[in-house]
Amino acid sequence: MKYFAEKFIHAAGALSWLKDRVIKRGLKPPLVFDAQLRLDNERDVSCGVFVDLPKREVRIRKWGGNTIALPLSRKNVEWIEERVKEGAGLVFAAAWVGRNGAVALYVALTFRREVELIQPKRLLVADFNALHNGVVLATVEERRVLRKGVLRPHIYKIIRLQREAARLDSLRRGRRRRDL
């Protein structure tokens, strides 16, 4: 259920993006397809977009049974192979017709991989207890305290500034009463 909720939230965000940036400008929104990536001799499972790396092409299946084949450049193949080496899998593809001088068909491939947790090497630890105690800081690396210290505030400066702010506030309130 959690996976469905995450996909639903992502889809809702994509729909709002489409509405704000694409449809309001009179452009055609992209069509989203399920996608399959063939690295070696995997069987074709009839997804909407089929990326065939051995043949260096992307095939988009249309409703009528016809297929549009787009060639992949060497850089595109390298980019896809890098994503696969990272452990990412092809999730879906979006296709749209755009104008960049001439009418062109664009395809965007979306890959997803699991995120690895980052283990920090150093931590900056801060303790904000009370204003009059100050702020305690420490730099910790692998259970060792490298540096520690206390930043103490200038209490007399703070008290003086608070009194000045109260005096100015009372003057402002007094002027407002006279204006009424």
Residue pairs with C-beta under 8 A, 6 or more apart in sequence:
18 29
18 30
22 28
22 29
22 30
23 29
27 98
28 96
28 97
29 96
30 94
30 95
30 96
30 106
30 108
31 94
31 95
31 96
32 92
32 93
32 94
33 47
33 48
33 49
33 60
33 92
33 93
33 94
33 95
34 47
34 48
34 49
34 92
35 47
35 48
35 49
35 50
35 51
35 90
35 91
35 92
35 93
35 109
35 110
36 42
36 44
36 45
36 47
36 49
36 50
36 51
36 90
37 51
37 53
37 80
37 84
37 89
37 90
38 44
38 50
38 51
38 52
38 53
38 54
39 53
39 54
39 84
40 54
44 50
46 61
47 61
48 60
48 61
48 93
49 58
49 59
49 60
49 61
49 92
49 93
49 95
49 107
49 109
50 58
50 59
50 61
51 58
51 59
51 72
51 80
51 90
51 93
51 109
52 58
52 59
53 72
53 77
53 80
53 81
56 71
56 72
56 77
57 69
57 70
57 71
57 72
58 69
58 70
58 72
58 93
58 107
59 67
59 68
59 69
59 70
60 67
60 68
60 69
60 70
60 95
60 105
60 107
61 67
62 68
68 105
70 105
70 107
72 80
80 109
83 111
83 113
86 113
87 113
87 114
88 111
88 112
88 113
89 111
89 112
89 113
90 109
90 110
90 111
91 110
91 111
91 112
92 110
93 107
93 108
93 109
93 110
94 107
94 108
94 110
95 105
95 106
95 107
95 108
96 105
96 106
97 103
97 104
97 105
97 106
98 104
98 106
121 141
121 142
122 139
122 140
122 141
122 146
123 139
123 140
123 141
124 137
124 138
124 139
125 137
125 138
125 139
125 140
126 135
126 136
126 137
127 135
127 136
127 137
128 135
129 136
131 153
131 155
131 158
132 153
132 155
134 150
134 151
134 152
134 153
135 150
135 151
136 148
136 149
136 150
137 147
137 148
137 149
137 150
137 151
138 145
138 147
138 148
138 149
139 145
139 146
139 147
139 148
140 146
